[in-house]
Amino acid sequence: MMKLTEELLRTDLAMLNHGGPEAISLFLEMSRKLHEEGHAQELRDWIVVATPQLPEKERGELIALLMHGYLYLTDQTTEVDDRILN
């Protein structure tokens, strides 16, 4: 079970603050781990605390990446629904 200690959180937030591809990867990886372990509240807490730590450029890239994934999944679901209904 993953435990977010204050020290780990401080280290991660400092890395996020530096930006770059590593910051985006850290944000996504931590989110994935929390989700996989079923920590819904901790995931929400992580997003609320971590997102503002990302520099503006990385926040924009992260949102674009997440939207691309969301829209891709929405398209896949719509295609399956269309095939079932027709």
Buried (B, 14 or more C-beta within 10 A) or exposed (E): EEEBEEEEBEEBBEBBBEBEEEBBEBBBEBBEBBEEEEBEEBBEBBBEBBBEBBBEEBBEBBEEEEEEEEEEEEEEEEEEEEEEEE
